[in-house]
Amino acid sequence: MLIKNYTKTKKKCRVTFKYPNQEHAGSARLAGEFNHWSTTDTPMKRLKDGSFSVTISLIAGCSYTFRYVLDESIWVNDPEADEYVANEHGETNSVVIL
């Protein structure tokens, strides 16, 4: 799930990335173009319902590809992403459009 909150000037957007975690993973990280696909830079917080969440600021008017990394090795897409695009690994990446 993606929750978008734009600044008054609409130059930036605070995006909350929330992953439902049906897999019951112990940890999750957000990896994407905005953090150079780092699997360590953007850890997600586990919520009481077992889902994971993190909020980051991004430049509005752009789109960004991303995926969630569960338990440090399982790459998954957001089930409610704005769209999906093919990647060089023969899979797809989630896309958030701002």
LUMPANU-656069 format. One record per residue: residue in three letters; x, y, z of N, C-alpha, C in turn; residue number from 1. Coordinates in Angstrom, 3 decimals, always signed. Example, Ala and Ser with C-alpha at 12.3 -4.5 7.8 and 13.67 -1.06 7.14 Angstrom:
+------+----------+----------+----------+----------+----------+----------+----------+----------+----------+-----+
| code |      npx |      npy |      npz |     capx |     capy |     capz |      cpx |      cpy |      cpz | pos |
+------+----------+----------+----------+----------+----------+----------+----------+----------+----------+-----+
|  Ala |  +13.190 |   -5.690 |   +7.800 |  +12.300 |   -4.500 |   +7.800 |  +13.200 |   -3.300 |   +7.800 |   1 |
|  Ser |  +12.850 |   -2.250 |   +7.080 |  +13.670 |   -1.060 |   +7.140 |  +12.900 |   +0.030 |   +7.870 |   2 |
+------+----------+----------+----------+----------+----------+----------+----------+----------+----------+-----+
END
This chain:
+------+----------+----------+----------+----------+----------+----------+----------+----------+----------+-----+
| code |      npx |      npy |      npz |     capx |     capy |     capz |      cpx |      cpy |      cpz | pos |
+------+----------+----------+----------+----------+----------+----------+----------+----------+----------+-----+
|  Met |   +0.838 |   -1.166 |   +0.000 |   +0.000 |   +0.000 |   +0.000 |   +0.893 |   +1.242 |   +0.000 |   1 |
|  Leu |   +0.490 |   +2.234 |   -0.767 |   +1.229 |   +3.486 |   -0.862 |   +0.327 |   +4.623 |   -0.402 |   2 |
|  Ile |   +0.800 |   +5.399 |   +0.571 |   +0.065 |   +6.564 |   +1.044 |   +0.909 |   +7.785 |   +0.726 |   3 |
|  Lys |   +0.344 |   +8.739 |   -0.025 |   +1.096 |   +9.897 |   -0.502 |   +0.585 |  +11.177 |   +0.146 |   4 |
|  Asn |   +1.501 |  +11.957 |   +0.698 |   +1.174 |  +13.254 |   +1.284 |   +2.108 |  +14.298 |   +0.687 |   5 |
|  Tyr |   +1.538 |  +15.170 |   -0.165 |   +2.332 |  +16.193 |   -0.843 |   +2.521 |  +17.414 |   +0.044 |   6 |
|  Thr |   +3.667 |  +18.081 |   -0.102 |   +3.898 |  +19.350 |   +0.588 |   +3.016 |  +20.415 |   -0.050 |   7 |
|  Lys |   +2.885 |  +21.556 |   +0.612 |   +2.051 |  +22.649 |   +0.091 |   +2.513 |  +23.114 |   -1.276 |   8 |
|  Thr |   +3.813 |  +23.113 |   -1.497 |   +4.350 |  +23.552 |   -2.791 |   +4.293 |  +22.446 |   -3.843 |   9 |
|  Lys |   +3.961 |  +21.229 |   -3.407 |   +3.869 |  +20.043 |   -4.278 |   +5.187 |  +19.709 |   -4.958 |  10 |
|  Lys |   +6.308 |  +20.135 |   -4.350 |   +7.620 |  +19.792 |   -4.886 |   +8.126 |  +18.483 |   -4.303 |  11 |
|  Lys |   +7.650 |  +18.136 |   -3.132 |   +8.038 |  +16.885 |   -2.481 |   +6.793 |  +16.137 |   -2.027 |  12 |
|  Cys |   +6.984 |  +14.862 |   -1.786 |   +5.884 |  +14.027 |   -1.324 |   +6.421 |  +13.055 |   -0.285 |  13 |
|  Arg |   +5.754 |  +12.979 |   +0.851 |   +6.091 |  +11.980 |   +1.862 |   +5.269 |  +10.735 |   +1.527 |  14 |
|  Val |   +5.958 |   +9.650 |   +1.226 |   +5.298 |   +8.423 |   +0.822 |   +5.478 |   +7.379 |   +1.918 |  15 |
|  Thr |   +4.365 |   +6.827 |   +2.380 |   +4.418 |   +5.716 |   +3.319 |   +4.248 |   +4.433 |   +2.518 |  16 |
|  Phe |   +5.243 |   +3.581 |   +2.600 |   +5.232 |   +2.268 |   +1.963 |   +4.824 |   +1.271 |   +3.040 |  17 |
|  Lys |   +3.747 |   +0.545 |   +2.811 |   +3.281 |   -0.434 |   +3.789 |   +3.114 |   -1.787 |   +3.103 |  18 |
|  Tyr |   +3.775 |   -2.800 |   +3.664 |   +3.705 |   -4.146 |   +3.085 |   +2.924 |   -5.054 |   +4.041 |  19 |
|  Pro |   +1.885 |   -5.765 |   +3.565 |   +1.018 |   -6.548 |   +4.444 |   +1.681 |   -7.761 |   +5.109 |  20 |
|  Asn |   +2.710 |   -8.329 |   +4.490 |   +3.494 |   -9.423 |   +5.081 |   +2.714 |  -10.722 |   +5.285 |  21 |
|  Gln |   +2.079 |  -11.192 |   +4.241 |   +1.408 |  -12.497 |   +4.300 |   +2.400 |  -13.637 |   +4.520 |  22 |
|  Glu |   +3.666 |  -13.388 |   +4.185 |   +4.709 |  -14.410 |   +4.321 |   +5.178 |  -14.573 |   +5.766 |  23 |
|  His |   +4.766 |  -13.665 |   +6.649 |   +5.198 |  -13.666 |   +8.057 |   +6.716 |  -13.535 |   +8.173 |  24 |
|  Ala |   +7.286 |  -12.665 |   +7.359 |   +8.737 |  -12.419 |   +7.394 |   +9.115 |  -11.760 |   +8.714 |  25 |
|  Gly |  +10.356 |  -11.985 |   +9.119 |  +10.855 |  -11.387 |  +10.350 |  +11.377 |   -9.979 |  +10.175 |  26 |
|  Ser |  +11.786 |   -9.625 |   +8.943 |  +12.300 |   -8.280 |   +8.682 |  +11.961 |   -7.872 |   +7.256 |  27 |
|  Ala |  +11.968 |   -6.565 |   +7.029 |  +11.713 |   -6.040 |   +5.686 |  +12.510 |   -4.760 |   +5.494 |  28 |
|  Arg |  +12.948 |   -4.555 |   +4.256 |  +13.663 |   -3.339 |   +3.859 |  +13.036 |   -2.851 |   +2.564 |  29 |
|  Leu |  +13.133 |   -1.554 |   +2.352 |  +12.658 |   -0.948 |   +1.116 |  +13.869 |   -0.659 |   +0.242 |  30 |
|  Ala |  +13.868 |   -1.195 |   -0.971 |  +14.967 |   -0.968 |   -1.913 |  +14.378 |   -0.404 |   -3.199 |  31 |
|  Gly |  +15.062 |   +0.620 |   -3.759 |  +14.562 |   +1.205 |   -4.992 |  +15.534 |   +2.204 |   -5.585 |  32 |
|  Glu |  +15.087 |   +2.829 |   -6.652 |  +15.924 |   +3.830 |   -7.317 |  +16.339 |   +4.945 |   -6.368 |  33 |
|  Phe |  +15.466 |   +5.304 |   -5.460 |  +15.714 |   +6.426 |   -4.542 |  +16.816 |   +6.155 |   -3.532 |  34 |
|  Asn |  +17.194 |   +4.883 |   -3.297 |  +18.313 |   +4.579 |   -2.388 |  +19.352 |   +3.680 |   -3.062 |  35 |
|  His |  +19.403 |   +3.766 |   -4.387 |  +20.379 |   +3.007 |   -5.195 |  +20.246 |   +1.500 |   -4.959 |  36 |
|  Trp |  +19.013 |   +1.037 |   -4.745 |  +18.697 |   -0.379 |   -4.553 |  +19.433 |   -0.985 |   -3.356 |  37 |
|  Ser |  +19.693 |   -0.169 |   -2.360 |  +20.345 |   -0.664 |   -1.147 |  +19.403 |   -1.584 |   -0.374 |  38 |
|  Thr |  +19.925 |   -2.707 |   +0.055 |  +19.130 |   -3.639 |   +0.862 |  +19.341 |   -3.410 |   +2.360 |  39 |
|  Thr |  +20.063 |   -2.330 |   +2.709 |  +20.307 |   -2.043 |   +4.124 |  +19.908 |   -0.623 |   +4.534 |  40 |
|  Asp |  +19.841 |   +0.324 |   +3.592 |  +19.645 |   +1.737 |   +3.931 |  +18.257 |   +2.099 |   +4.467 |  41 |
|  Thr |  +17.223 |   +1.376 |   +4.091 |  +15.866 |   +1.784 |   +4.449 |  +15.106 |   +0.632 |   +5.121 |  42 |
|  Pro |  +15.414 |   +0.374 |   +6.403 |  +14.682 |   -0.681 |   +7.114 |  +13.240 |   -0.253 |   +7.361 |  43 |
|  Met |  +12.363 |   -1.232 |   +7.416 |  +10.950 |   -0.977 |   +7.659 |  +10.599 |   -1.409 |   +9.087 |  44 |
|  Lys |   +9.652 |   -0.703 |   +9.678 |   +9.231 |   -0.997 |  +11.038 |   +8.097 |   -2.015 |  +11.022 |  45 |
|  Arg |   +8.220 |   -3.024 |  +11.876 |   +7.158 |   -4.023 |  +11.991 |   +6.047 |   -3.445 |  +12.861 |  46 |
|  Leu |   +4.818 |   -3.482 |  +12.371 |   +3.669 |   -2.958 |  +13.096 |   +2.983 |   -4.069 |  +13.887 |  47 |
|  Lys |   +2.092 |   -3.683 |  +14.790 |   +1.417 |   -4.660 |  +15.663 |   +0.656 |   -5.723 |  +14.883 |  48 |
|  Asp |   +0.129 |   -5.355 |  +13.721 |   -0.627 |   -6.325 |  +12.914 |   +0.273 |   -7.243 |  +12.082 |  49 |
|  Gly |   +1.611 |   -7.097 |  +12.217 |   +2.559 |   -7.935 |  +11.489 |   +3.033 |   -7.350 |  +10.174 |  50 |
|  Ser |   +2.398 |   -6.280 |   +9.718 |   +2.817 |   -5.637 |   +8.474 |   +4.068 |   -4.793 |   +8.735 |  51 |
|  Phe |   +4.664 |   -4.286 |   +7.668 |   +5.848 |   -3.435 |   +7.763 |   +5.544 |   -2.086 |   +7.129 |  52 |
|  Ser |   +6.184 |   -1.025 |   +7.654 |   +5.937 |   +0.316 |   +7.139 |   +7.187 |   +1.181 |   +7.262 |  53 |
|  Val |   +7.339 |   +2.098 |   +6.306 |   +8.380 |   +3.128 |   +6.364 |   +7.896 |   +4.313 |   +5.537 |  54 |
|  Thr |   +8.260 |   +5.529 |   +5.982 |   +7.889 |   +6.748 |   +5.262 |   +9.158 |   +7.474 |   +4.846 |  55 |
|  Ile |   +9.221 |   +7.867 |   +3.560 |  +10.359 |   +8.620 |   +3.052 |   +9.854 |   +9.787 |   +2.213 |  56 |
|  Ser |  +10.686 |  +10.816 |   +2.061 |  +10.353 |  +11.966 |   +1.214 |  +10.979 |  +11.782 |   -0.158 |  57 |
|  Leu |  +10.182 |  +12.046 |   -1.189 |  +10.646 |  +11.928 |   -2.568 |  +10.245 |  +13.176 |   -3.345 |  58 |
|  Ile |  +10.927 |  +13.427 |   -4.442 |  +10.613 |  +14.565 |   -5.298 |   +9.334 |  +14.254 |   -6.075 |  59 |
|  Ala |   +8.384 |  +15.169 |   -6.004 |   +7.117 |  +15.002 |   -6.714 |   +7.320 |  +15.185 |   -8.210 |  60 |
|  Gly |   +6.393 |  +14.670 |   -8.999 |   +6.472 |  +14.792 |  -10.447 |   +7.337 |  +13.725 |  -11.093 |  61 |
|  Cys |   +7.777 |  +12.752 |  -10.303 |   +8.629 |  +11.675 |  -10.801 |   +7.976 |  +10.335 |  -10.492 |  62 |
|  Ser |   +8.519 |   +9.297 |  -11.082 |   +8.115 |   +7.941 |  -10.714 |   +9.375 |   +7.179 |  -10.316 |  63 |
|  Tyr |   +9.205 |   +6.214 |   -9.425 |  +10.334 |   +5.464 |   -8.879 |  +10.001 |   +3.985 |   -8.844 |  64 |
|  Thr |  +10.954 |   +3.157 |   -9.267 |  +10.780 |   +1.711 |   -9.133 |  +11.316 |   +1.286 |   -7.770 |  65 |
|  Phe |  +10.688 |   +0.229 |   -7.215 |  +11.085 |   -0.247 |   -5.896 |  +10.593 |   -1.675 |   -5.685 |  66 |
|  Arg |  +11.135 |   -2.303 |   -4.654 |  +10.676 |   -3.621 |   -4.190 |  +10.946 |   -3.708 |   -2.692 |  67 |
|  Tyr |  +10.309 |   -4.657 |   -2.061 |  +10.569 |   -4.942 |   -0.654 |  +11.493 |   -6.151 |   -0.573 |  68 |
|  Val |  +12.408 |   -6.138 |   +0.392 |  +13.323 |   -7.257 |   +0.608 |  +12.990 |   -7.856 |   +1.974 |  69 |
|  Leu |  +12.450 |   -9.057 |   +1.950 |  +12.038 |   -9.739 |   +3.173 |  +13.139 |  -10.672 |   +3.647 |  70 |
|  Asp |  +13.374 |  -10.683 |   +4.948 |  +14.372 |  -11.570 |   +5.560 |  +15.709 |  -11.547 |   +4.824 |  71 |
|  Glu |  +16.080 |  -10.370 |   +4.322 |  +17.373 |  -10.089 |   +3.687 |  +17.614 |  -10.777 |   +2.349 |  72 |
|  Ser |  +16.623 |  -11.530 |   +1.827 |  +16.908 |  -12.227 |   +0.565 |  +15.704 |  -12.439 |   -0.350 |  73 |
|  Ile |  +14.498 |  -12.211 |   +0.124 |  +13.306 |  -12.477 |   -0.682 |  +12.769 |  -11.152 |   -1.218 |  74 |
|  Trp |  +12.825 |  -10.975 |   -2.527 |  +12.382 |   -9.737 |   -3.163 |  +10.927 |   -9.876 |   -3.585 |  75 |
|  Val |  +10.077 |   -8.933 |   -3.147 |   +8.652 |   -8.974 |   -3.492 |   +8.182 |   -7.585 |   -3.918 |  76 |
|  Asn |   +7.099 |   -7.562 |   -4.670 |   +6.494 |   -6.307 |   -5.106 |   +5.395 |   -5.874 |   -4.152 |  77 |
|  Asp |   +5.047 |   -4.607 |   -4.238 |   +3.911 |   -4.084 |   -3.494 |   +2.640 |   -4.526 |   -4.224 |  78 |
|  Pro |   +1.722 |   -5.200 |   -3.522 |   +0.513 |   -5.675 |   -4.203 |   -0.404 |   -4.545 |   -4.670 |  79 |
|  Glu |   -0.176 |   -3.315 |   -4.193 |   -1.015 |   -2.189 |   -4.586 |   -0.198 |   -1.057 |   -5.217 |  80 |
|  Ala |   +0.895 |   -1.402 |   -5.889 |   +1.734 |   -0.388 |   -6.546 |   +0.941 |   +0.321 |   -7.644 |  81 |
|  Asp |   +1.414 |   +1.501 |   -8.018 |   +0.743 |   +2.257 |   -9.079 |   +0.841 |   +1.550 |  -10.427 |  82 |
|  Glu |   +1.944 |   +0.882 |  -10.659 |   +2.115 |   +0.041 |  -11.855 |   +3.332 |   -0.842 |  -11.648 |  83 |
|  Tyr |   +3.615 |   -1.677 |  -12.632 |   +4.755 |   -2.601 |  -12.574 |   +5.502 |   -2.526 |  -13.897 |  84 |
|  Val |   +6.833 |   -2.651 |  -13.822 |   +7.652 |   -2.645 |  -15.029 |   +8.637 |   -3.810 |  -14.962 |  85 |
|  Ala |   +8.974 |   -4.331 |  -16.140 |   +9.935 |   -5.439 |  -16.213 |  +11.311 |   -4.958 |  -15.766 |  86 |
|  Asn |  +12.072 |   -5.863 |  -15.149 |  +13.450 |   -5.536 |  -14.774 |  +14.418 |   -6.484 |  -15.470 |  87 |
|  Glu |  +15.708 |   -6.249 |  -15.297 |  +16.749 |   -7.020 |  -15.987 |  +16.901 |   -8.435 |  -15.451 |  88 |
|  His |  +16.172 |   -8.792 |  -14.405 |  +16.259 |  -10.132 |  -13.818 |  +15.113 |  -11.041 |  -14.275 |  89 |
|  Gly |  +14.337 |  -10.574 |  -15.247 |  +13.223 |  -11.361 |  -15.758 |  +12.004 |  -11.324 |  -14.855 |  90 |
|  Glu |  +11.971 |  -10.376 |  -13.937 |  +10.843 |  -10.208 |  -13.025 |  +10.253 |   -8.819 |  -13.252 |  91 |
|  Thr |   +9.460 |   -8.338 |  -12.314 |   +8.934 |   -6.983 |  -12.396 |   +9.289 |   -6.205 |  -11.135 |  92 |
|  Asn |   +9.301 |   -4.897 |  -11.266 |   +9.467 |   -4.001 |  -10.134 |   +8.178 |   -3.229 |   -9.924 |  93 |
|  Ser |   +7.891 |   -2.873 |   -8.696 |   +6.773 |   -1.989 |   -8.387 |   +7.156 |   -0.571 |   -8.781 |  94 |
|  Val |   +6.149 |   +0.250 |   -9.063 |   +6.384 |   +1.657 |   -9.398 |   +5.447 |   +2.523 |   -8.562 |  95 |
|  Val |   +6.007 |   +3.596 |   -7.985 |   +5.205 |   +4.630 |   -7.341 |   +5.290 |   +5.873 |   -8.214 |  96 |
|  Ile |   +4.145 |   +6.441 |   -8.545 |   +4.071 |   +7.625 |   -9.419 |   +3.627 |   +8.806 |   -8.565 |  97 |
|  Leu |   +4.453 |   +9.851 |   -8.559 |   +4.148 |  +11.037 |   -7.745 |   +3.831 |  +12.236 |   -8.618 |  98 |
+------+----------+----------+----------+----------+----------+----------+----------+----------+----------+-----+
END
